[in-house]
Amino acid sequence: MRFAFLFALFFLLTLSAGCGGRSAVYREPPHHPEFVEGAKFSENPAKFKGKEVQFVARVVDIDGAAMQTEMHEGGPRLLVEGKGVSAAEPRPSRGDYVRLYGKVEEDDRAGYVAVIDSYKVTVPRWSELMRTSRSLRSDDGHVEVQILSAVAARNSLEVKEGNISLMPESAATRLSDIAFIGMTLKIRGEIDDDGEGDFDYLERSGQRMRSGFTLDLDGDGTATFKTEVLSVPMEYKEALKAVGASGDGSVALPEGKTYRLRYR
């Protein structure tokens, strides 16, 4: 009888302790940040005071759980605080582009247009590319990609304008050896935050050609370029012959052709 009583008492105490433990578990409320273009935020930060936002900024300095950022190089500065900074993985470095998630606590503090209490900070894989000259070239000099104009979207980098310069492998000379760089086309596309890019080749008019390519950032200063079949526009056929290109003059790149490009 006494044993049964002690066992029941032990069971009740254990159950009570377990319930107390469960009730102490903190569950962070769901977040619903509003995506804001950096330019629009810096124009009127007071409009977003008290709201949860998500946008991209450039790191100026970082110290523990506080980070100074700017909307663009030399632009308005923000102070970013909170657990998002201290828990960021990978750890941001000066010059990185970071995606910020947090609440606008203040719309003004000396030297800053806003103060953000962050709950999450990420470094998109395309940040490394945007810190360079924003161009990539294959070691053999046959392919070069340049990003001329880009803006951060909700979960990607949207490339508004870019160029790709190509010299078919059958040509006698490489891009780096000649003033005329073979064939240059306009491109447009986007690179998601995980580094997977999808692009279209464009006509001179800006219309999409029936072809495109992928550009996957490998995270080590290189990217993998893989193309769909690309036909040579009429205006380039004679020029390519002049630099010694041979073979099928109607195809600049065959289906599935892959290159490893390096950031410049």
C-alpha positions in Angstrom: 0.0 0.0 0.0 2.8 2.4 1.0 4.7 1.5 -2.2 1.6 2.2 -4.3 1.2 5.6 -2.6 4.8 6.5 -3.2 4.6 5.4 -6.8 1.5 7.5 -7.4 3.1 10.5 -5.8 6.3 10.1 -7.9 4.1 9.8 -11.1 2.2 13.0 -10.2 5.4 15.0 -9.5 6.9 13.8 -12.8 3.8 14.7 -14.7 3.7 18.1 -13.1 7.3 18.8 -14.0 6.7 17.7 -17.6 3.7 20.0 -18.0 5.7 22.9 -16.6 8.5 22.2 -19.1 6.1 22.2 -22.0 4.4 25.4 -20.9 7.8 27.2 -20.7 8.6 26.5 -24.4 8.7 29.7 -26.4 7.1 29.7 -29.8 8.0 32.7 -31.9 4.9 34.1 -33.6 4.6 33.8 -37.3 6.1 36.5 -39.4 4.6 38.2 -42.4 7.2 40.6 -43.7 6.3 42.9 -46.6 8.9 43.0 -49.4 10.1 46.5 -50.1 12.4 47.7 -52.8 15.4 49.4 -51.2 14.9 52.6 -53.1 11.3 52.9 -52.0 12.2 52.2 -48.4 14.9 54.9 -48.3 12.6 57.5 -49.9 10.1 57.3 -47.0 11.2 55.0 -44.1 8.7 56.6 -41.7 5.9 55.0 -43.8 7.1 51.6 -42.6 7.5 52.3 -38.9 6.2 49.5 -36.8 5.9 47.1 -39.8 7.7 43.9 -40.6 9.7 44.3 -43.8 12.1 42.4 -46.0 14.6 44.0 -48.3 18.2 43.9 -49.4 21.0 46.2 -48.2 24.8 46.4 -48.3 26.9 45.8 -45.2 29.1 48.8 -44.2 30.2 47.5 -40.8 29.3 44.8 -38.3 29.9 44.5 -34.6 28.3 41.6 -32.7 24.6 41.9 -32.9 24.6 45.3 -34.6 25.2 46.0 -38.3 25.4 49.2 -40.3 24.1 48.9 -43.8 23.3 51.1 -46.7 20.7 50.9 -49.4 23.3 51.2 -52.1 27.0 52.2 -52.2 27.3 55.6 -50.6 23.5 55.7 -50.0 21.3 56.2 -46.9 22.4 54.1 -43.9 20.4 51.9 -41.6 21.2 50.3 -38.2 20.3 46.7 -38.0 20.1 45.1 -34.5 18.6 41.9 -33.0 19.1 38.2 -33.1 19.0 38.1 -36.9 22.4 39.7 -37.0 24.0 37.5 -34.3 22.5 34.3 -35.7 23.2 35.0 -39.4 24.7 32.0 -41.2 26.9 32.4 -43.1 28.3 35.4 -41.2 28.0 38.6 -43.3 31.2 40.5 -44.1 31.7 44.1 -45.0 30.6 44.7 -48.6 28.2 41.8 -48.6 24.6 42.2 -49.8 22.3 40.8 -47.2 18.6 40.1 -47.1 17.0 41.6 -44.0 13.9 40.5 -42.2 12.6 42.5 -39.3 10.6 45.3 -37.8 11.2 49.0 -38.3 11.5 50.1 -34.7 12.5 53.7 -35.4 12.4 55.8 -38.5 15.1 58.1 -37.4 18.2 58.0 -35.3 21.3 60.3 -35.6 23.1 59.2 -38.8 20.5 56.6 -39.8 17.3 56.8 -41.8 15.9 53.8 -39.8 16.6 51.2 -37.2 15.6 47.6 -37.8 15.0 44.9 -35.2 15.9 41.9 -37.2 14.8 38.3 -36.7 16.6 36.9 -39.7 19.5 37.9 -41.9 20.7 35.9 -44.9 23.5 36.3 -47.4 22.3 35.5 -51.0 24.8 33.5 -53.0 24.7 36.2 -55.7 26.2 38.6 -53.2 29.8 37.4 -54.0 29.2 38.1 -57.7 27.8 41.6 -57.1 30.9 42.5 -55.0 33.1 41.9 -58.0 33.1 43.7 -61.4 29.9 41.8 -62.1 31.4 39.9 -65.0 32.4 36.3 -65.5 34.6 34.7 -68.2 35.6 31.2 -69.1 39.3 30.4 -68.9 39.6 29.7 -72.6 38.1 33.2 -73.4 35.2 31.9 -75.4 32.3 33.1 -73.2 32.0 36.3 -71.1 28.8 37.3 -69.2 28.4 40.9 -67.9 25.7 42.2 -65.5 25.0 45.8 -66.3 21.8 46.5 -64.3 20.2 44.5 -61.5 17.8 44.9 -58.6 17.0 42.7 -55.7 13.6 41.1 -55.9 11.6 39.2 -53.2 13.9 36.1 -53.3 16.3 36.7 -56.2 18.4 39.1 -58.1 16.6 40.4 -61.1 19.0 41.2 -64.0 17.4 43.9 -66.0 20.2 44.3 -68.5 23.3 42.3 -69.3 25.6 41.2 -72.2 27.0 37.9 -73.3 30.0 37.9 -75.6 30.7 34.7 -77.5 33.5 33.4 -79.8 32.8 29.9 -81.2 35.5 27.4 -80.3 36.1 27.0 -84.0 37.3 30.6 -84.3 41.0 31.1 -84.7 41.3 33.8 -82.0 40.1 34.2 -78.4 38.0 37.0 -76.9 41.0 38.3 -74.9 43.2 38.6 -78.0 41.1 40.8 -80.3 39.4 44.1 -80.2 36.3 42.8 -81.9 34.8 40.3 -79.4 33.0 38.0 -81.8 29.3 38.1 -81.1 27.7 40.2 -78.3 24.0 39.7 -77.4 21.8 41.3 -74.8 20.6 39.1 -72.0 17.9 39.3 -69.2 17.0 37.0 -66.4 17.3 36.4 -62.6 19.4 34.5 -60.1 17.7 33.2 -57.0 19.1 33.5 -53.5 20.5 29.9 -53.7 22.5 30.9 -56.8 20.5 29.3 -59.6 20.2 31.6 -62.6 17.9 31.4 -65.6 18.5 33.8 -68.5 17.1 34.6 -72.0 19.1 35.7 -75.1 17.6 38.8 -76.6 17.3 40.2 -80.1 18.7 43.7 -80.7 15.1 45.0 -80.3 15.0 43.5 -76.8 12.7 40.7 -77.8 13.4 37.3 -76.3 15.1 34.8 -78.7 13.9 31.2 -78.6 16.8 30.2 -76.5 18.4 30.8 -73.1 21.0 29.6 -70.7 21.4 28.7 -67.0 24.1 30.2 -64.8 24.5 28.4 -61.5 26.8 30.2 -58.9 29.0 27.6 -57.2 29.9 29.8 -54.2 33.7 29.7 -54.8 34.1 32.5 -57.3 33.0 30.4 -60.2 29.7 29.6 -62.0 28.5 26.9 -64.3 27.1 28.1 -67.6 24.9 25.8 -69.7 23.1 26.8 -72.8 20.3 25.8 -75.1 21.1 25.8 -78.8 21.9 29.3 -79.9 21.6 30.3 -83.5 23.9 33.0 -85.0 22.0 36.2 -85.9 22.3 37.1 -89.5 24.3 40.3 -88.8 27.1 38.3 -87.2 27.6 35.5 -89.7 30.0 37.4 -92.0 31.9 38.8 -89.0 32.5 35.4 -87.5 33.8 34.1 -90.8 36.3 37.0 -90.8 37.9 35.8 -87.6 38.3 32.2 -88.8 35.2 30.5 -87.5 34.4 27.3 -89.3 31.8 24.5 -89.2 28.1 25.2 -89.1 27.8 28.9 -89.5 24.2 28.9 -88.2 25.0 27.7 -84.7 26.9 29.7 -82.2 26.5 27.3 -79.3 25.1 23.7 -79.4 22.5 22.4 -77.1 23.8 21.5 -73.6 27.2 23.2 -74.1 28.7 23.9 -70.7 31.5 26.2 -69.5 33.0 27.0 -66.1 33.1 30.8 -65.7 35.2 32.8 -63.2 34.3 36.1 -61.5 36.6 38.9 -62.7 
